[in-house]
Every structure is written in C-alpha cells, then in structure tokens.
Amino acid sequence: MSDTTSSRHVKVLLDVERDDGTHELESVWAVAEDGGYRLDNIPFYARGFAWGDVVSATPDPDGLLRCSGLVAASGHSTIRLWFADAGDVQKVRDDLRALGCDSELDLPRLVAVDVPPEVPYERIRSYLDDKKRAGLFEYEEGCLGQPGS
C-alpha cells in the first residue's frame, strides 16, 4: 500500500450505496495504466472493490474520474472493522500486519483491511470471528477476492 502519492496518482470516485438506497461517492487513490486505473488504497465504504483492482473510469461533467466498472480483480479482499473502543485499534492492526494484512484507518474506530491473495482467508476470518466474539469490533466483508472465501 502506498502511504504517499505522486503525480502518477489520480483520484477515482466509487459509488457507495447506503442501506437506505441513497448513494454517495468515495474517493480512492489509483494509478493510471493501460486498460484502466489500479486502486492504490483500500476502499472504506464501496462494496465489491479491493486494493489492486483495475477499474475503468470516465470523467464526469466536472472533470472528476468516476468508476464505470471493474476491469480486472486483484484477488485481494477488503474487510471493514468497526471498533467498540478506539483503544483496541492499534493492537488489532498490529496483529493483522503480523498475519500478512495491511490496513488503513479512516475514523478513530473504522479500519479497512486488505487481505492479499497469498494470505489464507480462513485464517483471517478465524481471527476476526474470535475478536468479534470477544466484543472488540463488528466486521463486514466488503469484497471477497479469493476463491472459496
């Protein structure tokens, strides 16, 4: 995951459908490449996208790039964690890093997790289920990119 951006990075807007049926936009970093834009951060809200996915995007009337579809899935998975206590966030992020997963923090208690294809998803799900049962957080699978996950 890239913590810094350069001139090669662009913002791409992803559509986010809310539970009440309304829509919002999420802005993510991407890198332009032949055939589309490779997502270069973990989506927090948009479902069906993960780090490394290549998306198509077209400029809207304001010149902003809006995602118009998935071109190629990366095989990565996106998980969102909502913590009961912000004091538990860093320990869980450290545990997930030790298991091979990067994460990003949006709000003090909201974390997006990237599960790369080489990390067995069942191992991550087992960890998440244990911590959920312990009351540390709730989690949502925003995009499952691995076969059988």
C-alpha positions in Angstrom: 0.0 0.0 0.0 1.2 3.4 -0.8 1.2 6.0 2.1 2.4 8.8 -0.2 1.2 9.9 -3.5 2.9 11.2 -6.6 2.0 12.9 -9.8 1.1 9.4 -11.2 -1.7 9.1 -8.7 -5.2 10.2 -9.5 -8.4 10.2 -7.5 -11.2 7.9 -8.7 -14.7 8.1 -7.4 -16.5 4.9 -6.4 -20.3 4.7 -6.0 -21.4 3.8 -2.5 -24.9 2.6 -2.0 -26.2 3.2 1.5 -28.5 0.9 3.4 -31.4 3.3 2.8 -30.9 3.1 -1.0 -29.3 6.5 -1.4 -25.9 6.9 -3.0 -22.7 8.7 -2.0 -19.2 8.8 -3.5 -15.9 7.5 -2.1 -12.7 8.9 -3.4 -9.8 6.5 -3.7 -6.2 6.8 -5.0 -5.4 5.0 -8.2 -2.6 4.7 -10.7 -3.4 5.1 -14.4 -2.2 2.2 -16.5 -3.1 0.6 -19.8 -6.6 -0.6 -19.6 -7.7 1.4 -16.6 -6.8 2.6 -13.1 -5.3 0.3 -10.5 -6.7 1.1 -7.0 -3.8 2.1 -4.7 -5.6 2.2 -1.3 -8.2 0.1 0.5 -11.8 1.2 -0.1 -13.6 2.0 3.2 -17.2 2.2 2.0 -17.6 1.0 -1.6 -18.5 -2.7 -1.9 -17.1 -5.0 -4.5 -13.6 -3.4 -4.8 -10.2 -4.2 -3.3 -6.7 -2.8 -3.3 -5.0 -3.6 -6.6 -8.2 -4.0 -8.6 -8.2 -2.3 -12.0 -11.3 -0.2 -12.8 -12.5 1.7 -15.8 -13.3 5.4 -15.1 -14.6 8.3 -17.2 -14.6 12.0 -16.5 -17.9 13.4 -15.3 -19.0 16.9 -16.3 -16.9 18.4 -13.5 -13.8 16.5 -14.8 -13.7 14.1 -11.9 -13.0 10.4 -12.7 -15.9 8.2 -11.9 -15.6 4.5 -11.8 -17.6 2.9 -14.5 -16.8 -0.8 -13.7 -14.3 -3.4 -12.7 -11.8 -4.4 -15.4 -9.7 -6.9 -13.5 -9.9 -8.2 -10.0 -6.7 -8.3 -8.0 -7.7 -11.3 -5.9 -7.4 -9.2 -2.7 -10.2 -9.0 -0.2 -11.5 -5.9 1.7 -12.7 -6.2 5.3 -14.1 -3.3 7.4 -13.8 -3.3 11.1 -15.9 -1.0 13.4 -14.4 -1.0 16.9 -16.3 -0.7 20.2 -13.3 1.1 21.7 -10.7 3.1 19.8 -8.1 1.9 22.3 -8.2 -1.6 20.7 -7.4 -0.4 17.1 -3.6 -0.4 17.1 -3.2 -3.9 18.7 -5.6 -5.4 16.2 -3.9 -3.6 13.3 -0.5 -4.9 14.5 -1.9 -8.5 14.8 -3.3 -8.3 11.2 0.0 -7.0 9.9 1.7 -10.0 11.6 -0.8 -12.2 9.7 0.2 -10.5 6.4 -2.6 -7.9 6.0 -2.2 -4.2 5.6 -4.8 -1.8 7.0 -5.8 1.8 6.9 -7.6 4.0 9.5 -10.4 6.4 8.4 -12.1 7.3 11.7 -10.7 6.6 15.1 -12.7 3.4 15.2 -13.1 2.4 11.5 -10.4 0.3 9.9 -10.2 -1.1 6.3 -8.2 -4.3 6.0 -6.5 -5.7 2.8 -6.2 -9.4 2.7 -3.7 -10.3 -0.1 -4.4 -13.4 -2.2 -1.4 -15.3 -0.7 -2.8 -15.0 2.8 -5.3 -17.8 3.6 -8.6 -16.1 4.1 -9.9 -18.7 6.5 -7.0 -17.9 8.9 -8.0 -14.2 8.8 -11.7 -15.0 9.2 -10.9 -17.2 12.3 -9.0 -14.3 13.9 -11.8 -11.8 13.1 -14.5 -14.1 14.5 -12.5 -14.6 17.7 -12.2 -10.9 18.2 -15.8 -10.2 17.3 -17.0 -12.8 19.9 -14.7 -11.0 22.4 -16.6 -7.8 21.7 -13.7 -5.8 20.2 -15.4 -5.0 16.9 -18.0 -5.8 14.3 -16.8 -6.6 10.8 -18.1 -6.6 7.3 -16.7 -8.3 4.2 -16.8 -5.6 1.6 -15.1 -7.6 -1.2 -14.0 -11.2 -1.2 -11.5 -11.7 -3.9 -10.2 -15.2 -3.1 -11.8 -18.4 -4.4 -13.7 -20.2 -1.7 -13.7 -17.2 0.7 
